[in-house]
Amino acid sequence: MYEKNSSNSISPASLTKLMTALLLYESNALNKQIITRLPKDYVFSGKVAYLEEGLILTTEELLELLLVYSANDAAYVAAMDISSNIDEFINLMNLRAKQLGMNNTVYKNPDGLDELGHQTTLNDLLILSIYIIENTKILDITSKEKIYINQLDKKSFNNTNAIINEGFEGLKTGWTSGAGLTFIGFNQNNNRRVITIVNKSFVDEEKINHFIDTKALYENSINDFIVRNLLNKNDIIYKILNSNSMTNYYPNKELKSFIRSDLDIEESIEIQKNKVIISFNNISLKESFNIPSSNFKVNYQFHWSNRFLNNIFNS
């Protein structure tokens, strides 16, 4: 689909918290009670919930503060719950990134504040996003419009995702001077599952430019791409004719492709070693279907998209 500078190193800002949240999610049950701890030298900086030491939060509540409100101090509480110190937790972040194939990502902190060498790429963020969507229940948390934490003086926190009511259930917002405005969006409307990743969006006064960019990308995806049926189960892919009968043969599966709506499909048919091979050269798709064996000459009539290919073969 669309991409620009997807392999360039970028500052991830609070998108970093997705990895922090993943490690927390994979380490604890959602209902586990966590006693909050912060590093001795921790200084509240950026967007924080002012978590005091000794509070009892569940894993789910801590994930909510991380991903919905994007609290930097929640990231350090998560790190201290999993590891004995922050350096050890950062090593776990980088190890998990390598396990997922995020080979161009280096984490230097758990919250995403700008730091020399703290970097990732759009491609790596896509890998992380897909993994989280397909293998965790974190989306249940990021899709909350508001959270309530009774243990805190401030009880309710709004989602930093300003377009959550427009179908974007997640995944994470962020901004720093190095990253600009940034947002990983996930939308399942229109029978699609669309991920959009925006980084270095211009920091406007209202801090909504990354959402404007996200919606533009999403609209382009909906308008410019379609899921096209290339082969249905009721399509006849070939017919076997002999003196006594004619038998139609159908595919054992449907073929679909997510392609540009203005793309002309170029298909071709060939026969190799008792197989019908249908190729769609301009989308690099090829499928083969076995031809039943026979002890006599058979007339094969191959039908595909109103094109006919007739051949006589010996078995």
One Martini backbone bead per residue (centre of mass of N, CA, C, O) as a GRO file, in nm:
protein
  315
    1MET     BB    1   0.094   0.036  -0.023
    2TYR     BB    2   0.167   0.293   0.173
    3GLU     BB    3   0.497   0.460   0.166
    4LYS     BB    4   0.741   0.652   0.374
    5ASN     BB    5   1.031   0.609   0.520
    6SER     BB    6   1.014   0.305   0.658
    7SER     BB    7   1.353   0.271   0.716
    8ASN     BB    8   1.386   0.504   0.887
    9SER     BB    9   1.504   0.664   1.146
   10ILE     BB   10   1.316   0.714   1.453
   11SER     BB   11   1.123   0.869   1.687
   12PRO     BB   12   0.873   0.715   1.896
   13ALA     BB   13   0.803   0.798   2.158
   14SER     BB   14   0.505   0.665   2.299
   15LEU     BB   15   0.527   0.404   2.126
   16THR     BB   16   0.708   0.260   2.331
   17LYS     BB   17   0.470   0.159   2.522
   18LEU     BB   18   0.406  -0.099   2.368
   19MET     BB   19   0.647  -0.263   2.474
   20THR     BB   20   0.595  -0.225   2.772
   21ALA     BB   21   0.310  -0.352   2.761
   22LEU     BB   22   0.388  -0.628   2.650
   23LEU     BB   23   0.565  -0.717   2.890
   24LEU     BB   24   0.345  -0.688   3.101
   25TYR     BB   25   0.136  -0.879   2.972
   26GLU     BB   26   0.339  -1.135   2.957
   27SER     BB   27   0.396  -1.138   3.286
   28ASN     BB   28   0.081  -1.082   3.355
   29ALA     BB   29  -0.202  -1.078   3.492
   30LEU     BB   30  -0.465  -0.858   3.482
   31ASN     BB   31  -0.535  -0.914   3.812
   32LYS     BB   32  -0.279  -0.831   3.914
   33GLN     BB   33  -0.111  -0.705   4.188
   34ILE     BB   34   0.050  -0.382   4.212
   35ILE     BB   35   0.325  -0.232   4.359
   36THR     BB   36   0.436   0.070   4.351
   37ARG     BB   37   0.744   0.164   4.175
   38LEU     BB   38   1.036   0.373   4.176
   39PRO     BB   39   1.299   0.513   4.106
   40LYS     BB   40   1.504   0.699   4.302
   41ASP     BB   41   1.568   0.914   4.045
   42TYR     BB   42   1.288   0.997   3.978
   43VAL     BB   43   1.139   1.227   3.734
   44PHE     BB   44   0.886   1.406   3.655
   45SER     BB   45   0.791   1.374   3.301
   46GLY     BB   46   0.561   1.496   3.133
   47LYS     BB   47   0.321   1.265   3.105
   48VAL     BB   48   0.142   1.219   3.412
   49ALA     BB   49  -0.010   1.059   3.723
   50TYR     BB   50   0.130   1.069   3.996
   51LEU     BB   51   0.265   0.817   4.118
   52GLU     BB   52   0.273   0.650   4.409
   53GLU     BB   53   0.414   0.480   4.637
   54GLY     BB   54   0.215   0.186   4.730
   55LEU     BB   55   0.024   0.132   4.527
   56ILE     BB   56  -0.268  -0.052   4.408
   57LEU     BB   57  -0.248  -0.222   4.099
   58THR     BB   58  -0.342  -0.345   3.821
   59THR     BB   59  -0.243  -0.442   3.522
   60GLU     BB   60  -0.478  -0.309   3.371
   61GLU     BB   61  -0.445  -0.024   3.495
   62LEU     BB   62  -0.156   0.018   3.394
   63LEU     BB   63  -0.224  -0.012   3.095
   64GLU     BB   64  -0.416   0.225   3.083
   65LEU     BB   65  -0.208   0.444   3.161
   66LEU     BB   66  -0.018   0.382   2.923
   67LEU     BB   67  -0.235   0.376   2.661
   68VAL     BB   68  -0.453   0.599   2.721
   69TYR     BB   69  -0.286   0.831   2.887
   70SER     BB   70   0.033   0.816   2.872
   71ALA     BB   71   0.210   0.747   3.128
   72ASN     BB   72   0.535   0.768   3.224
   73ASP     BB   73   0.528   0.650   3.518
   74ALA     BB   74   0.395   0.379   3.432
   75ALA     BB   75   0.643   0.269   3.284
   76TYR     BB   76   0.825   0.253   3.544
   77VAL     BB   77   0.646   0.067   3.706
   78ALA     BB   78   0.655  -0.166   3.507
   79ALA     BB   79   0.961  -0.206   3.508
   80MET     BB   80   0.985  -0.257   3.825
   81ASP     BB   81   0.803  -0.513   3.825
   82ILE     BB   82   0.987  -0.690   3.625
   83SER     BB   83   1.244  -0.544   3.735
   84SER     BB   84   1.515  -0.431   3.932
   85ASN     BB   85   1.578  -0.240   3.682
   86ILE     BB   86   1.594  -0.039   3.405
   87ASP     BB   87   1.822  -0.173   3.245
   88GLU     BB   88   1.697  -0.454   3.244
   89PHE     BB   89   1.439  -0.375   3.094
   90ILE     BB   90   1.571  -0.267   2.834
   91ASN     BB   91   1.689  -0.539   2.757
   92LEU     BB   92   1.410  -0.672   2.720
   93MET     BB   93   1.311  -0.489   2.495
   94ASN     BB   94   1.540  -0.560   2.288
   95LEU     BB   95   1.494  -0.863   2.286
   96ARG     BB   96   1.196  -0.858   2.189
   97ALA     BB   97   1.249  -0.711   1.927
   98LYS     BB   98   1.428  -0.932   1.801
   99GLN     BB   99   1.217  -1.163   1.817
  100LEU     BB  100   1.016  -0.992   1.615
  101GLY     BB  101   1.213  -0.835   1.392
  102MET     BB  102   1.327  -0.553   1.519
  103ASN     BB  103   1.630  -0.463   1.379
  104ASN     BB  104   1.590  -0.116   1.401
  105THR     BB  105   1.571  -0.128   1.722
  106VAL     BB  106   1.624   0.107   2.003
  107TYR     BB  107   1.621   0.105   2.350
  108LYS     BB  108   1.650   0.355   2.640
  109ASN     BB  109   1.340   0.356   2.730
  110PRO     BB  110   0.993   0.315   2.852
  111ASP     BB  111   0.842   0.607   2.740
  112GLY     BB  112   0.991   0.799   2.485
  113LEU     BB  113   1.181   0.995   2.541
  114ASP     BB  114   1.417   1.173   2.425
  115GLU     BB  115   1.710   0.986   2.305
  116LEU     BB  116   2.006   0.890   2.233
  117GLY     BB  117   1.934   0.602   2.027
  118HIS     BB  118   1.625   0.624   2.032
  119GLN     BB  119   1.491   0.383   1.799
  120THR     BB  120   1.317   0.339   1.482
  121THR     BB  121   1.065   0.210   1.255
  122LEU     BB  122   0.793   0.168   1.068
  123ASN     BB  123   0.832  -0.133   1.019
  124ASP     BB  124   0.865  -0.211   1.319
  125LEU     BB  125   0.592  -0.099   1.413
  126LEU     BB  126   0.428  -0.294   1.241
  127ILE     BB  127   0.519  -0.554   1.371
  128LEU     BB  128   0.419  -0.484   1.656
  129SER     BB  129   0.122  -0.431   1.589
  130ILE     BB  130   0.046  -0.705   1.472
  131TYR     BB  131   0.118  -0.871   1.717
  132ILE     BB  132  -0.077  -0.739   1.918
  133ILE     BB  133  -0.342  -0.787   1.761
  134GLU     BB  134  -0.298  -1.118   1.725
  135ASN     BB  135  -0.180  -1.190   2.054
  136THR     BB  136  -0.373  -0.990   2.210
  137LYS     BB  137  -0.581  -0.769   2.446
  138ILE     BB  138  -0.498  -0.463   2.412
  139LEU     BB  139  -0.735  -0.350   2.241
  140ASP     BB  140  -0.936  -0.339   2.482
  141ILE     BB  141  -0.785  -0.087   2.597
  142THR     BB  142  -0.741   0.121   2.355
  143SER     BB  143  -1.075   0.137   2.312
  144LYS     BB  144  -1.093   0.334   2.544
  145GLU     BB  145  -1.220   0.647   2.616
  146LYS     BB  146  -1.215   0.578   2.935
  147ILE     BB  147  -1.076   0.595   3.264
  148TYR     BB  148  -1.072   0.435   3.603
  149ILE     BB  149  -0.891   0.541   3.911
  150ASN     BB  150  -0.955   0.519   4.246
  151GLN     BB  151  -0.656   0.552   4.381
  152LEU     BB  152  -0.674   0.836   4.271
  153ASP     BB  153  -0.736   1.164   4.274
  154LYS     BB  154  -0.757   1.115   3.981
  155LYS     BB  155  -1.006   0.917   3.829
  156SER     BB  156  -1.008   1.033   3.531
  157PHE     BB  157  -0.921   0.935   3.181
  158ASN     BB  158  -0.848   1.026   2.873
  159ASN     BB  159  -0.803   0.959   2.559
  160THR     BB  160  -0.549   1.055   2.332
  161ASN     BB  161  -0.751   0.951   2.122
  162ALA     BB  162  -0.948   1.165   1.914
  163ILE     BB  163  -1.058   0.909   1.700
  164ILE     BB  164  -1.215   0.673   1.843
  165ASN     BB  165  -1.518   0.752   1.724
  166GLU     BB  166  -1.396   0.675   1.410
  167GLY     BB  167  -1.266   0.361   1.451
  168PHE     BB  168  -1.002   0.411   1.630
  169GLU     BB  169  -0.883   0.171   1.864
  170GLY     BB  170  -0.587   0.247   1.783
  171LEU     BB  171  -0.295   0.232   1.964
  172LYS     BB  172  -0.097   0.507   1.956
  173THR     BB  173   0.032   0.790   2.095
  174GLY     BB  174   0.252   1.085   2.020
  175TRP     BB  175   0.508   1.332   2.146
  176THR     BB  176   0.793   1.511   2.025
  177SER     BB  177   1.047   1.691   1.898
  178GLY     BB  178   1.165   1.438   1.738
  179ALA     BB  179   0.875   1.304   1.638
  180GLY     BB  180   0.644   1.453   1.678
  181LEU     BB  181   0.357   1.362   1.559
  182THR     BB  182   0.212   1.040   1.663
  183PHE     BB  183   0.043   0.742   1.505
  184ILE     BB  184  -0.130   0.438   1.570
  185GLY     BB  185  -0.368   0.301   1.363
  186PHE     BB  186  -0.693   0.118   1.408
  187ASN     BB  187  -0.926  -0.017   1.159
  188GLN     BB  188  -1.255  -0.215   1.115
  189ASN     BB  189  -1.397  -0.088   0.903
  190ASN     BB  190  -1.528  -0.178   0.596
  191ASN     BB  191  -1.409  -0.471   0.602
  192ARG     BB  192  -1.141  -0.377   0.753
  193ARG     BB  193  -0.775  -0.385   0.836
  194VAL     BB  194  -0.626  -0.084   0.934
  195ILE     BB  195  -0.294   0.043   0.926
  196THR     BB  196  -0.156   0.342   1.071
  197ILE     BB  197   0.153   0.545   1.031
  198VAL     BB  198   0.258   0.836   1.210
  199ASN     BB  199   0.535   1.066   1.152
  200LYS     BB  200   0.629   1.388   1.177
  201SER     BB  201   0.403   1.557   1.248
  202PHE     BB  202   0.286   1.853   1.271
  203VAL     BB  203   0.293   2.083   1.541
  204ASP     BB  204   0.015   2.197   1.642
  205GLU     BB  205  -0.166   2.369   1.865
  206GLU     BB  206  -0.385   2.118   1.904
  207LYS     BB  207  -0.268   1.839   1.838
  208ILE     BB  208  -0.408   1.699   1.532
  209ASN     BB  209  -0.239   1.625   1.272
  210HIS     BB  210  -0.212   1.310   1.299
  211PHE     BB  211  -0.519   1.265   1.253
  212ILE     BB  212  -0.543   1.388   0.975
  213ASP     BB  213  -0.337   1.198   0.840
  214THR     BB  214  -0.478   0.934   0.910
  215LYS     BB  215  -0.748   0.987   0.757
  216ALA     BB  216  -0.618   1.017   0.479
  217LEU     BB  217  -0.497   0.734   0.460
  218TYR     BB  218  -0.759   0.579   0.499
  219GLU     BB  219  -0.916   0.693   0.255
  220ASN     BB  220  -0.715   0.593   0.045
  221SER     BB  221  -0.752   0.295   0.104
  222ILE     BB  222  -1.057   0.274   0.043
  223ASN     BB  223  -1.043   0.404  -0.254
  224ASP     BB  224  -0.770   0.241  -0.383
  225PHE     BB  225  -0.871  -0.034  -0.246
  226ILE     BB  226  -0.936  -0.390  -0.296
  227VAL     BB  227  -1.124  -0.688  -0.276
  228ARG     BB  228  -1.058  -0.943  -0.508
  229ASN     BB  229  -1.212  -1.181  -0.695
  230LEU     BB  230  -1.052  -1.443  -0.881
  231LEU     BB  231  -1.179  -1.713  -0.738
  232ASN     BB  232  -1.443  -1.933  -0.732
  233LYS     BB  233  -1.600  -2.228  -0.637
  234ASN     BB  234  -1.806  -2.204  -0.905
  235ASP     BB  235  -1.577  -2.218  -1.090
  236ILE     BB  236  -1.463  -2.325  -1.396
  237ILE     BB  237  -1.140  -2.450  -1.477
  238TYR     BB  238  -1.236  -2.735  -1.603
  239LYS     BB  239  -1.289  -2.983  -1.872
  240ILE     BB  240  -1.390  -3.324  -1.922
  241LEU     BB  241  -1.379  -3.498  -2.233
  242ASN     BB  242  -1.581  -3.760  -2.373
  243SER     BB  243  -1.787  -3.989  -2.526
  244ASN     BB  244  -1.978  -4.007  -2.246
  245SER     BB  245  -1.866  -3.736  -2.101
  246MET     BB  246  -1.888  -3.444  -1.872
  247THR     BB  247  -1.656  -3.274  -1.652
  248ASN     BB  248  -1.653  -3.065  -1.387
  249TYR     BB  249  -1.407  -2.835  -1.244
  250TYR     BB  250  -1.326  -2.716  -0.919
  251PRO     BB  251  -1.223  -2.533  -0.682
  252ASN     BB  252  -1.102  -2.565  -0.331
  253LYS     BB  253  -1.078  -2.245  -0.355
  254GLU     BB  254  -1.041  -1.915  -0.291
  255LEU     BB  255  -0.942  -1.613  -0.463
  256LYS     BB  256  -0.770  -1.334  -0.316
  257SER     BB  257  -0.705  -0.970  -0.350
  258PHE     BB  258  -0.518  -0.688  -0.241
  259ILE     BB  259  -0.586  -0.411  -0.449
  260ARG     BB  260  -0.597  -0.198  -0.677
  261SER     BB  261  -0.879  -0.068  -0.830
  262ASP     BB  262  -0.710   0.005  -1.120
  263LEU     BB  263  -0.624  -0.286  -1.170
  264ASP     BB  264  -0.519  -0.499  -1.419
  265ILE     BB  265  -0.575  -0.823  -1.477
  266GLU     BB  266  -0.322  -1.075  -1.545
  267GLU     BB  267  -0.384  -1.380  -1.704
  268SER     BB  268  -0.265  -1.726  -1.704
  269ILE     BB  269  -0.232  -2.049  -1.882
  270GLU     BB  270  -0.100  -2.371  -1.784
  271ILE     BB  271   0.066  -2.694  -1.851
  272GLN     BB  272   0.203  -2.915  -1.587
  273LYS     BB  273   0.209  -3.216  -1.496
  274ASN     BB  274  -0.106  -3.237  -1.446
  275LYS     BB  275  -0.141  -2.911  -1.440
  276VAL     BB  276  -0.311  -2.624  -1.351
  277ILE     BB  277  -0.187  -2.292  -1.423
  278ILE     BB  278  -0.254  -1.989  -1.251
  279SER     BB  279  -0.170  -1.656  -1.344
  280PHE     BB  280  -0.079  -1.329  -1.179
  281ASN     BB  281   0.163  -1.132  -1.274
  282ASN     BB  282   0.090  -0.833  -1.145
  283ILE     BB  283   0.063  -1.000  -0.836
  284SER     BB  284   0.227  -1.258  -0.778
  285LEU     BB  285   0.015  -1.500  -0.862
  286LYS     BB  286  -0.008  -1.865  -0.799
  287GLU     BB  287  -0.199  -2.153  -0.916
  288SER     BB  288  -0.266  -2.506  -0.863
  289PHE     BB  289  -0.424  -2.791  -1.046
  290ASN     BB  290  -0.524  -3.101  -1.059
  291ILE     BB  291  -0.524  -3.363  -1.296
  292PRO     BB  292  -0.679  -3.625  -1.374
  293SER     BB  293  -0.629  -3.933  -1.447
  294SER     BB  294  -0.584  -4.127  -1.762
  295ASN     BB  295  -0.629  -4.401  -2.019
  296PHE     BB  296  -0.710  -4.167  -2.219
  297LYS     BB  297  -0.803  -3.954  -2.431
  298VAL     BB  298  -0.830  -3.600  -2.358
  299ASN     BB  299  -1.045  -3.321  -2.344
  300TYR     BB  300  -0.932  -3.002  -2.257
  301GLN     BB  301  -1.127  -2.742  -2.107
  302PHE     BB  302  -1.029  -2.415  -2.045
  303HIS     BB  303  -1.169  -2.183  -1.808
  304TRP     BB  304  -1.100  -1.818  -1.815
  305SER     BB  305  -1.237  -1.531  -1.834
  306ASN     BB  306  -1.353  -1.606  -2.128
  307ARG     BB  307  -1.121  -1.811  -2.178
  308PHE     BB  308  -0.985  -2.046  -2.416
  309LEU     BB  309  -0.833  -2.377  -2.375
  310ASN     BB  310  -0.728  -2.624  -2.609
  311ASN     BB  311  -0.638  -2.972  -2.544
  312ILE     BB  312  -0.437  -3.258  -2.629
  313PHE     BB  313  -0.380  -3.550  -2.426
  314ASN     BB  314  -0.168  -3.769  -2.274
  315SER     BB  315  -0.132  -3.958  -1.979
   0.00000   0.00000   0.00000
